[in-house]
Amino acid sequence: MTARTIDGSRPLATLRQGWIITQRDLLHWVRQPWTPIFGLMFSIMLLLMFGFLFGGAIEVPGGGGYISFLLPGMFALAMMFGLEATMSAVAADARKGITDRFRSMPMSSAAVALGRAGADMANSVLELTVLLVGGLLIGWQVTGGPGGAALAIVLLLWLRFALLWVGIFLGLVLRGEGATMAVQVLVWPIGFLSNVFVAPATMPAWLAPVAEWNPISATALAARQLFGNPTGSDGSWAAENAVLLAVAWPLVITLVFIPMTARAYRRLRS
């Protein structure tokens, strides 16, 4: 066996080791399912609260039902909130020394991150499926055709894939007990400073561009367009090119945070 094989640097060996880590992380959720269950319940609670409690008082610019406007935004928001779960799991492994144990084993360093990514994407597919079915049950409709709907789902998962690298990076560099609360303080304003709940056209002139260029807004608006739902669009460049931005923003985030994650993993110390 060559040294190259031993350190697991070959792509197939890395993928195989990553799959083993994915199975380990999924098994952890099976034994302790409350974290993903509470995360899903939180998204459903937000959907019901904003859809039925506040929805009657909110008008969508350009017309259309608020539930149809809200649902794609909630899907995008759920993909962003997954960042917290990723960060918490990575930080917990780092605090307990599990990540250091992985580092001491003859395996590729990329396999640990790939395993985490595989498990979180599997969880996100399940979460998005439940939200889609729940939306249909409360009256949300898809009128954009199956191709558009499929592309919207791909863009939502693409956003989740990009943000999970942010979560892995933060989990490696912020391992303190209060780190999760600190990230929540940052995540909530980013989620609300978007077009998830209301259209930017209803915001003050100085705030609307901030919401329009938010990466969450790009995915939410692109999903609305592709699902055939009301967009509340004001005709700005960002609104007219939402699909392009929904592809570009996650790509930029991925290209920035994968190298940062690799560097943080190499420098990890217990």
LUMLUM-818860 format. One line per field, with one value per residue (C-alpha): residue number from 1; residue in one letter; z, y, x. Coordinates in steps of 0.5 Angstrom, whole numbers. Layout:
# residues N
seq: [NUM;...]
type: [a;...]
zz: [Z;...]
yy: [Y;...]
xx: [X;...]
END
This chain:
# residues 270
seq: [1;2;3;4;5;6;7;8;9;10;11;12;13;14;15;16;17;18;19;20;21;22;23;24;25;26;27;28;29;30;31;32;33;34;35;36;37;38;39;40;41;42;43;44;45;46;47;48;49;50;51;52;53;54;55;56;57;58;59;60;61;62;63;64;65;66;67;68;69;70;71;72;73;74;75;76;77;78;79;80;81;82;83;84;85;86;87;88;89;90;91;92;93;94;95;96;97;98;99;100;101;102;103;104;105;106;107;108;109;110;111;112;113;114;115;116;117;118;119;120;121;122;123;124;125;126;127;128;129;130;131;132;133;134;135;136;137;138;139;140;141;142;143;144;145;146;147;148;149;150;151;152;153;154;155;156;157;158;159;160;161;162;163;164;165;166;167;168;169;170;171;172;173;174;175;176;177;178;179;180;181;182;183;184;185;186;187;188;189;190;191;192;193;194;195;196;197;198;199;200;201;202;203;204;205;206;207;208;209;210;211;212;213;214;215;216;217;218;219;220;221;222;223;224;225;226;227;228;229;230;231;232;233;234;235;236;237;238;239;240;241;242;243;244;245;246;247;248;249;250;251;252;253;254;255;256;257;258;259;260;261;262;263;264;265;266;267;268;269;270]
type: [m;t;a;r;t;i;d;g;s;r;p;l;a;t;l;r;q;g;w;i;i;t;q;r;d;l;l;h;w;v;r;q;p;w;t;p;i;f;g;l;m;f;s;i;m;l;l;l;m;f;g;f;l;f;g;g;a;i;e;v;p;g;g;g;g;y;i;s;f;l;l;p;g;m;f;a;l;a;m;m;f;g;l;e;a;t;m;s;a;v;a;a;d;a;r;k;g;i;t;d;r;f;r;s;m;p;m;s;s;a;a;v;a;l;g;r;a;g;a;d;m;a;n;s;v;l;e;l;t;v;l;l;v;g;g;l;l;i;g;w;q;v;t;g;g;p;g;g;a;a;l;a;i;v;l;l;l;w;l;r;f;a;l;l;w;v;g;i;f;l;g;l;v;l;r;g;e;g;a;t;m;a;v;q;v;l;v;w;p;i;g;f;l;s;n;v;f;v;a;p;a;t;m;p;a;w;l;a;p;v;a;e;w;n;p;i;s;a;t;a;l;a;a;r;q;l;f;g;n;p;t;g;s;d;g;s;w;a;a;e;n;a;v;l;l;a;v;a;w;p;l;v;i;t;l;v;f;i;p;m;t;a;r;a;y;r;r;l;r;s]
zz: [0;-2;2;-2;-1;7;7;3;-1;-8;-9;-9;-2;0;-2;1;8;7;6;13;16;13;16;23;23;20;26;31;29;29;36;38;33;37;34;27;29;33;27;23;28;28;21;21;27;23;17;21;25;19;14;18;24;20;13;13;14;9;1;-4;-9;-16;-13;-11;-4;1;3;-4;-4;3;2;-3;2;8;4;3;10;12;8;12;19;17;18;26;26;22;26;33;30;28;34;39;35;36;43;45;41;36;30;33;33;26;25;28;23;17;13;8;12;7;8;15;12;6;11;15;8;6;13;13;5;7;13;9;3;8;11;5;3;9;8;1;3;9;4;-1;5;7;0;-3;-11;-16;-23;-26;-29;-27;-30;-26;-20;-20;-22;-16;-11;-14;-13;-5;-4;-8;-3;3;0;0;7;10;9;13;18;18;18;24;28;27;29;34;39;46;49;47;40;37;41;37;31;32;33;26;22;24;22;15;15;16;12;6;1;5;9;5;-2;-2;-5;1;5;6;0;4;6;0;-4;2;2;-6;-6;0;-2;1;-3;-9;-8;-5;-11;-16;-13;-13;-21;-22;-18;-21;-15;-14;-13;-11;-16;-17;-23;-21;-24;-18;-19;-26;-26;-19;-22;-24;-17;-14;-18;-17;-10;-7;-12;-9;-2;-3;-7;-1;5;2;3;9;12;10;13;20;20;19;24;29;36;42]
yy: [0;7;13;16;11;11;19;18;23;20;23;16;15;22;21;14;17;23;18;14;21;22;16;17;24;21;16;21;25;18;17;24;27;33;38;37;36;42;46;44;46;53;54;51;56;62;60;59;66;70;67;67;72;78;76;79;86;85;87;84;90;88;84;76;72;73;66;65;71;68;61;61;66;62;56;60;63;55;54;60;58;51;55;55;47;46;51;48;40;42;46;41;36;40;42;34;33;28;33;32;24;25;29;23;18;16;19;26;32;34;28;31;37;33;28;34;37;30;29;37;36;30;33;40;36;32;39;42;37;37;45;44;39;43;49;45;43;50;53;55;53;52;55;55;48;42;45;51;48;43;49;53;47;46;54;53;47;51;56;51;48;55;57;50;52;58;54;49;55;58;52;51;58;59;53;57;56;63;62;59;65;70;67;67;75;76;71;74;81;78;74;80;85;81;80;74;77;84;86;92;96;97;99;106;108;107;100;97;96;93;88;87;85;80;73;71;75;73;66;68;72;67;61;66;67;59;57;62;66;73;77;84;86;93;92;93;90;85;83;82;78;74;67;69;72;66;62;67;69;62;61;67;64;57;60;64;59;53;55;59;52;48;53;53;46;45;50;47;46;43]
xx: [0;3;3;-2;-7;-5;-7;-13;-11;-14;-21;-25;-22;-24;-31;-31;-29;-33;-39;-37;-37;-44;-47;-44;-47;-54;-54;-53;-59;-63;-61;-62;-67;-70;-65;-67;-75;-74;-71;-77;-82;-79;-80;-87;-88;-86;-90;-96;-95;-93;-98;-104;-103;-100;-101;-108;-105;-99;-101;-96;-94;-97;-102;-103;-104;-99;-99;-96;-91;-89;-88;-82;-79;-80;-76;-70;-70;-70;-64;-61;-63;-59;-53;-54;-55;-48;-44;-47;-45;-38;-37;-39;-35;-29;-30;-31;-24;-28;-25;-18;-19;-21;-15;-10;-13;-10;-16;-16;-18;-23;-27;-29;-32;-35;-38;-41;-44;-47;-51;-53;-56;-59;-63;-64;-67;-72;-74;-75;-80;-84;-84;-86;-92;-94;-95;-99;-103;-105;-107;-100;-100;-95;-96;-90;-89;-85;-79;-79;-81;-75;-70;-73;-72;-65;-63;-66;-61;-55;-56;-56;-50;-46;-48;-47;-39;-40;-43;-37;-32;-36;-36;-29;-27;-32;-33;-35;-41;-44;-42;-49;-52;-48;-49;-56;-56;-53;-57;-64;-62;-60;-66;-71;-67;-69;-75;-77;-83;-85;-83;-77;-82;-85;-79;-75;-71;-65;-66;-70;-63;-60;-66;-65;-58;-59;-57;-63;-67;-64;-66;-73;-75;-72;-76;-82;-81;-80;-86;-90;-92;-93;-86;-88;-82;-80;-77;-70;-64;-63;-71;-70;-64;-66;-64;-57;-56;-59;-54;-48;-49;-48;-42;-38;-40;-38;-31;-29;-31;-28;-21;-23;-25;-19;-15;-19;-19;-11;-10;-15;-13;-16]
END
